[in-house]
């Protein structure tokens, strides 16, 4: 099964990752790669540079960032190929969150989260096979 692990947050515009964060994330991503579970990953730029397209009653409205509720926004993601949701949870627990919270204390602080969602696949999908 494929899952997306999404880390929540919205870095400040112009904020560059520190060497400590880059090193910690590279080490973690290398572990995922060596284990053969990593399919894709990316960090996202701040929502201040983003747009939303809102659909309502046949109208489309473009909303320019930054967006409120930064704890609900996605700062980056990994796409993993795992055997079960439990395996995905174990990988999420190993993410270098401490490095993130030191670099972006306002965004990540002492608490934060990585959301894990199964990727919908039309071919061979089995909704009853939730995998843990």
N, CA, C and O of each residue as an XYZ file, in Angstrom:
528
protein
N       0.826     -1.170      0.000
C       0.000      0.000      0.000
C       0.877      1.244      0.000
O       1.977      1.264      0.554
N       0.352      2.273     -0.638
C       1.052      3.559     -0.629
C       0.380      4.472      0.384
O      -0.845      4.499      0.502
N       1.204      5.221      1.116
C       0.704      6.193      2.069
C       1.431      7.514      1.868
O       2.555      7.561      1.369
N       0.758      8.582      2.270
C       1.402      9.892      2.323
C       1.529     10.269      3.789
O       0.556     10.232      4.541
N       2.736     10.630      4.180
C       2.964     11.191      5.505
C       3.160     12.687      5.293
O       4.085     13.099      4.592
N       2.303     13.496      5.890
C       2.360     14.943      5.724
C       2.712     15.591      7.051
O       2.062     15.346      8.067
N       3.745     16.416      7.032
C       4.126     17.133      8.240
C       3.427     18.485      8.211
O       3.433     19.178      7.194
N       2.828     18.848      9.330
C       2.044     20.070      9.420
C       2.953     21.256      9.721
O       4.003     21.110     10.348
N       2.528     22.435      9.262
C       3.234     23.670      9.571
C       3.282     24.594      8.370
O       2.879     24.222      7.267
N       3.771     25.783      8.592
C       3.880     26.797      7.549
C       5.064     27.692      7.886
O       4.914     28.651      8.642
N       6.245     27.392      7.333
C       7.422     28.192      7.670
C       7.243     29.654      7.272
O       6.480     29.975      6.362
N       7.951     30.522      7.961
C       7.927     31.949      7.647
C       8.521     32.187      6.261
O       9.476     31.513      5.875
N       7.966     33.141      5.509
C       8.556     33.480      4.203
C      10.022     33.861      4.362
O      10.385     34.595      5.281
N      10.849     33.366      3.475
C      12.276     33.665      3.501
C      13.083     32.835      4.475
O      14.312     32.912      4.477
N      12.420     32.039      5.309
C      13.134     31.199      6.275
C      13.797     30.049      5.537
O      13.140     29.293      4.822
N      15.094     29.925      5.717
C      15.841     28.837      5.078
C      16.130     27.762      6.107
O      16.420     28.077      7.262
N      16.057     26.502      5.712
C      16.383     25.425      6.655
C      17.844     25.519      7.087
O      18.715     25.856      6.286
N      18.099     25.225      8.337
C      19.471     25.250      8.854
C      20.220     23.996      8.404
O      19.621     23.041      7.910
N      21.517     24.022      8.582
C      22.338     22.838      8.292
C      21.920     21.671      9.172
O      21.908     20.524      8.724
N      21.572     21.962     10.438
C      21.139     20.914     11.362
C      19.891     20.209     10.823
O      19.818     18.980     10.831
N      18.914     20.988     10.356
C      17.692     20.402      9.833
C      17.962     19.639      8.543
O      17.476     18.521      8.369
N      18.728     20.229      7.644
C      19.035     19.556      6.381
C      19.751     18.230      6.622
O      19.463     17.237      5.954
N      20.677     18.213      7.569
C      21.415     16.989      7.890
C      20.485     15.937      8.488
O      20.531     14.769      8.103
N      19.640     16.357      9.431
C      18.719     15.410     10.074
C      17.724     14.839      9.064
O      17.453     13.638      9.068
N      17.186     15.692      8.207
C      16.226     15.227      7.215
C      16.909     14.335      6.172
O      16.330     13.337      5.745
N      18.117     14.679      5.761
C      18.844     13.851      4.794
C      19.104     12.458      5.363
O      18.986     11.459      4.655
N      19.456     12.401      6.642
C      19.709     11.109      7.298
C      18.421     10.274      7.328
O      18.440      9.083      7.017
N      17.316     10.903      7.700
C      16.027     10.208      7.762
C      15.598      9.745      6.370
O      15.187      8.599      6.189
N      15.696     10.635      5.399
C      15.304     10.286      4.030
C      16.177      9.173      3.470
O      15.701      8.331      2.709
N      17.450      9.165      3.841
C      18.362      8.099      3.413
C      17.931      6.757      4.017
O      17.999      5.726      3.347
N      17.486      6.768      5.284
C      16.986      5.542      5.911
C      15.774      5.009      5.150
O      15.670      3.810      4.895
N      14.857      5.917      4.788
C      13.674      5.514      4.020
C      14.078      4.911      2.678
O      13.531      3.894      2.251
N      15.049      5.558      2.016
C      15.528      5.097      0.708
C      16.172      3.715      0.821
O      15.865      2.818      0.035
N      17.063      3.545      1.795
C      17.745      2.265      1.975
C      16.790      1.137      2.325
O      17.026     -0.015      1.961
N      15.703      1.464      3.035
C      14.712      0.455      3.387
C      13.808      0.113      2.201
O      13.034     -0.843      2.260
N      13.909      0.891      1.136
C      13.125      0.617     -0.061
C      11.667      1.042      0.020
O      10.840      0.566     -0.759
N      11.338      1.938      0.961
C       9.943      2.352      1.109
C       9.656      3.737      0.527
O       8.493      4.082      0.321
N      10.683      4.531      0.260
C      10.492      5.906     -0.206
C      10.188      5.950     -1.699
O      10.960      5.444     -2.512
N       9.060      6.558     -2.053
C       8.689      6.742     -3.454
C       8.873      8.188     -3.894
O       9.287      8.442     -5.025
N       8.569      9.146     -3.007
C       8.661     10.562     -3.339
C       8.669     11.368     -2.047
O       8.217     10.892     -1.006
N       9.181     12.582     -2.122
C       9.158     13.483     -0.975
C       9.363     14.904     -1.465
O       9.921     15.125     -2.539
N       8.913     15.858     -0.679
C       9.151     17.269     -0.984
C       8.793     18.107      0.222
O       7.902     17.770      1.001
N       9.513     19.211      0.356
C       9.140     20.253      1.298
C       8.398     21.315      0.505
O       8.659     21.501     -0.684
N       7.487     22.004      1.145
C       6.699     23.014      0.459
C       7.100     24.406      0.911
O       7.471     24.614      2.066
N       7.021     25.353     -0.007
C       7.302     26.742      0.322
C       6.171     27.281      1.202
O       5.099     26.678      1.260
N       6.394     28.402      1.884
C       5.364     28.955      2.775
C       4.054     29.250      2.046
O       4.038     29.524      0.846
N       2.961     29.186      2.800
C       1.646     29.462      2.210
C       1.544     30.901      1.718
O       0.674     31.212      0.905
N       2.409     31.774      2.192
C       2.414     33.167      1.714
C       2.637     33.219      0.206
O       2.232     34.176     -0.454
N       3.279     32.190     -0.333
C       3.535     32.139     -1.771
C       2.498     31.287     -2.513
O       2.603     31.090     -3.724
N       1.512     30.791     -1.788
C       0.531     29.890     -2.380
C      -0.762     30.579     -2.771
O      -0.969     31.763     -2.507
N      -1.612     29.814     -3.396
C      -2.946     30.264     -3.799
C      -3.934     29.154     -3.488
O      -3.573     27.977     -3.443
N      -5.165     29.536     -3.277
C      -6.279     28.603     -3.158
C      -7.324     29.021     -4.171
O      -7.529     30.211     -4.410
N      -7.972     28.060     -4.756
C      -9.096     28.337     -5.641
C     -10.328     27.791     -4.939
O     -10.452     26.587     -4.717
N     -11.230     28.690     -4.594
C     -12.448     28.326     -3.875
C     -13.595     28.186     -4.875
O     -13.783     29.042     -5.740
N     -14.360     27.099     -4.749
C     -15.502     26.815     -5.615
C     -16.771     26.963     -4.791
O     -16.921     26.309     -3.759
N     -17.681     27.814     -5.237
C     -18.950     27.985     -4.529
C     -20.026     28.416     -5.515
O     -19.911     29.455     -6.165
N     -21.068     27.607     -5.616
C     -22.234     27.931     -6.443
C     -21.842     28.340     -7.867
O     -22.360     29.315     -8.411
N     -20.926     27.583     -8.452
C     -20.513     27.843     -9.823
C     -19.479     28.943     -9.986
O     -19.026     29.196    -11.103
N     -19.097     29.598     -8.909
C     -18.086     30.655     -8.965
C     -16.740     30.126     -8.492
O     -16.662     29.199     -7.685
N     -15.695     30.733     -9.011
C     -14.337     30.380     -8.617
C     -13.641     31.651     -8.144
O     -13.590     32.654     -8.856
N     -13.111     31.585     -6.937
C     -12.436     32.731     -6.351
C     -11.011     32.330     -6.013
O     -10.786     31.279     -5.413
N     -10.050     33.158     -6.391
C      -8.650     32.899     -6.078
C      -8.303     33.650     -4.802
O      -8.538     34.853     -4.684
N      -7.739     32.913     -3.850
C      -7.331     33.486     -2.567
C      -5.811     33.395     -2.483
O      -5.234     32.322     -2.657
N      -5.176     34.516     -2.220
C      -3.719     34.568     -2.102
C      -3.318     34.314     -0.648
O      -3.987     34.767      0.280
N      -2.200     33.572     -0.463
C      -1.687     33.306      0.872
C      -1.095     34.560      1.469
O      -0.988     35.564      0.765
N      -0.706     34.556      2.726
C      -0.653     33.393      3.616
C      -2.046     33.001      4.097
O      -2.978     33.805      4.119
N      -2.144     31.740      4.479
C      -3.413     31.200      4.936
C      -3.408     31.077      6.458
O      -2.370     30.788      7.054
N      -4.563     31.295      7.089
C      -4.634     31.145      8.552
C      -4.532     29.670      8.940
O      -4.506     28.783      8.087
N      -4.477     29.441     10.228
C      -4.435     28.076     10.771
C      -3.238     27.285     10.253
O      -3.395     26.210      9.674
N      -2.040     27.828     10.468
C      -0.839     27.173      9.952
C      -0.664     25.752     10.470
O      -0.012     24.944      9.808
N      -1.216     25.423     11.615
C      -1.092     24.059     12.149
C      -1.899     23.062     11.329
O      -1.735     21.853     11.495
N      -2.767     23.549     10.449
C      -3.555     22.685      9.579
C      -2.962     22.591      8.175
O      -3.462     21.826      7.350
N      -1.911     23.351      7.892
C      -1.299     23.350      6.568
C      -0.202     22.307      6.473
O       0.354     21.878      7.484
N       0.102     21.906      5.255
C       1.153     20.914      5.018
C       2.449     21.631      4.671
O       2.484     22.464      3.765
N       3.520     21.301      5.401
C       4.833     21.892      5.158
C       5.697     20.995      4.271
O       6.645     21.468      3.644
N       5.374     19.717      4.217
C       6.125     18.779      3.401
C       5.493     17.409      3.488
O       4.602     17.166      4.303
N       5.970     16.513      2.629
C       5.364     15.181      2.601
C       6.355     14.135      2.133
O       7.377     14.441      1.519
N       6.022     12.893      2.442
C       6.705     11.712      1.935
C       5.631     10.785      1.377
O       4.549     10.674      1.954
N       5.915     10.129      0.277
C       5.059      9.054     -0.232
C       5.850      7.767     -0.018
O       6.965      7.616     -0.518
N       5.254      6.845      0.732
C       5.925      5.588      1.064
C       5.142      4.399      0.535
O       3.916      4.435      0.426
N       5.877      3.347      0.210
C       5.291      2.051     -0.130
C       5.557      1.154      1.067
O       6.700      0.772      1.315
N       4.498      0.812      1.818
C       4.643      0.029      3.035
C       3.692     -1.162      3.008
O       2.797     -1.241      2.167
N       3.899     -2.072      3.927
C       3.049     -3.262      4.017
C       1.763     -3.000      4.799
O       0.747     -3.657      4.572
N       1.813     -2.028      5.726
C       0.650     -1.787      6.572
C       0.686     -0.363      7.110
O       1.707      0.321      7.044
N      -0.446      0.062      7.641
C      -0.511      1.366      8.283
C       0.385      1.378      9.520
O       0.972      2.410      9.847
N       0.493      0.256     10.201
C       1.377      0.169     11.366
C       2.827      0.442     10.977
O       3.548      1.115     11.714
N       3.258     -0.074      9.830
C       4.624      0.190      9.369
C       4.803      1.676      9.092
O       5.837      2.251      9.431
N       3.803      2.300      8.479
C       3.875      3.743      8.204
C       3.984      4.536      9.509
O       4.744      5.501      9.590
N       3.232      4.131     10.516
C       3.287      4.798     11.814
C       4.690      4.694     12.406
O       5.211      5.665     12.955
N       5.294      3.521     12.294
C       6.657      3.346     12.815
C       7.645      4.267     12.108
O       8.535      4.820     12.753
N       7.507      4.439     10.805
C       8.380      5.374     10.072
C       8.126      6.812     10.514
O       9.073      7.581     10.678
N       6.877      7.180     10.705
C       6.557      8.546     11.146
C       7.160      8.831     12.518
O       7.636      9.939     12.765
N       7.145      7.854     13.404
C       7.711      8.030     14.740
C       9.208      8.319     14.686
O       9.754      8.932     15.603
N       9.873      7.883     13.620
C      11.322      8.062     13.492
C      11.708      9.381     12.841
O      12.897      9.688     12.754
N      10.739     10.173     12.381
C      11.040     11.458     11.737
C      11.791     12.370     12.708
O      11.507     12.364     13.905
N      12.737     13.146     12.206
C      13.565     13.997     13.081
C      12.825     15.253     13.537
O      13.243     16.372     13.239
N      11.739     15.059     14.250
C      10.901     16.176     14.674
C      11.646     17.139     15.588
O      11.403     18.345     15.541
N      12.542     16.630     16.412
C      13.275     17.491     17.337
C      14.065     18.565     16.581
O      14.135     19.710     17.028
N      14.658     18.204     15.443
C      15.394     19.191     14.645
C      14.448     20.257     14.120
O      14.803     21.436     14.089
N      13.261     19.868     13.711
C      12.272     20.839     13.230
C      11.846     21.780     14.347
O      11.759     22.989     14.133
N      11.580     21.247     15.530
C      11.069     22.077     16.618
C      12.126     23.053     17.117
O      11.774     24.119     17.621
N      13.411     22.723     16.994
C      14.462     23.658     17.389
C      14.599     24.784     16.375
O      14.889     25.920     16.748
N      14.397     24.485     15.107
C      14.598     25.470     14.057
C      13.374     26.362     13.884
O      13.506     27.566     13.662
N      12.199     25.782     13.983
C      10.957     26.529     13.818
C      10.106     26.420     15.082
O       9.016     25.849     15.036
N      10.585     26.962     16.224
C       9.843     26.767     17.465
C       8.442     27.364     17.428
O       7.537     26.827     18.066
N       8.241     28.439     16.714
C       6.920     29.044     16.632
C       5.941     28.185     15.866
O       4.751     28.167     16.181
N       6.422     27.479     14.873
C       5.547     26.645     14.051
C       5.374     25.257     14.626
O       4.256     24.748     14.712
N       6.472     24.645     15.020
C       6.408     23.259     15.443
C       6.423     23.113     16.957
O       5.814     22.190     17.497
N       7.114     24.019     17.650
C       7.129     24.014     19.107
C       7.396     22.641     19.690
O       8.058     21.803     19.077
N       6.874     22.427     20.874
C       7.065     21.144     21.548
C       6.064     20.111     21.056
O       6.220     18.916     21.309
N       5.037     20.572     20.353
C       4.038     19.651     19.828
C       3.911     19.834     18.326
O       4.232     20.896     17.793
N       3.458     18.834     17.670
C       3.260     18.870     16.233
C       2.727     17.522     15.807
O       2.448     16.649     16.630
N       2.592     17.372     14.505
C       2.088     16.077     14.061
C       2.453     15.805     12.620
O       2.688     16.711     11.820
N       2.491     14.523     12.326
C       2.611     14.031     10.964
C       1.335     13.244     10.705
O       1.026     12.284     11.411
N       0.613     13.658      9.698
C      -0.616     12.956      9.333
C      -0.277     11.878      8.316
O       0.498     12.115      7.389
N      -0.854     10.699      8.488
C      -0.617      9.578      7.571
C      -1.938      9.218      6.925
O      -2.926      8.939      7.605
N      -1.939      9.228      5.597
C      -3.162      8.884      4.865
C      -2.817      7.891      3.773
O      -1.802      8.026      3.089
N      -3.665      6.902      3.619
C      -3.489      5.925      2.556
C      -3.827      6.574      1.216
O      -4.788      7.338      1.118
N      -3.051      6.276      0.201
C      -3.297      6.780     -1.144
C      -4.386      5.938     -1.787
O      -4.301      4.710     -1.784
N      -5.400      6.575     -2.334
C      -6.467      5.869     -3.016
C      -5.935      5.316     -4.328
O      -5.329      6.042     -5.116
N      -6.162      4.039     -4.558
C      -5.724      3.388     -5.789
C      -6.903      2.642     -6.376
O      -7.449      1.737     -5.745
N      -7.294      3.015     -7.575
C      -8.447      2.418     -8.231
C      -8.209      0.955     -8.556
O      -9.061      0.112     -8.273
N      -7.060      0.640     -9.148
C      -6.719     -0.742     -9.503
C      -6.501     -1.560     -8.238
O      -5.657     -1.219     -7.409
N      -7.257     -2.630     -8.093
C      -7.058     -3.550     -6.963
C      -7.386     -2.949     -5.624
O      -6.953     -3.475     -4.599
N      -8.145     -1.853     -5.590
C      -8.457     -1.245     -4.293
C      -9.396     -2.138     -3.516
O     -10.273     -2.795     -4.076
N      -9.193     -2.147     -2.224
C     -10.026     -2.932     -1.339
C     -10.210     -2.099     -0.073
O      -9.358     -2.113      0.815
N     -11.307     -1.386      0.004
C     -11.560     -0.496      1.131
C     -11.566     -1.242      2.454
O     -11.283     -0.644      3.492
N     -11.878     -2.515      2.448
C     -11.915     -3.273      3.696
C     -10.514     -3.621      4.193
O     -10.358     -4.024      5.345
N      -9.502     -3.473      3.354
C      -8.125     -3.784      3.741
C      -7.461     -2.514      4.234
O      -6.684     -1.896      3.507
N      -7.760     -2.117      5.466
C      -7.228     -0.868      6.000
C      -5.823     -1.009      6.537
O      -5.170      0.002      6.796
N      -5.341     -2.202      6.713
C      -3.951     -2.431      7.084
C      -3.519     -1.891      8.425
O      -2.533     -1.157      8.486
N      -4.196     -2.213      9.489
C      -3.719     -1.882     10.826
C      -4.336     -0.723     11.370
O      -4.027     -0.329     12.495
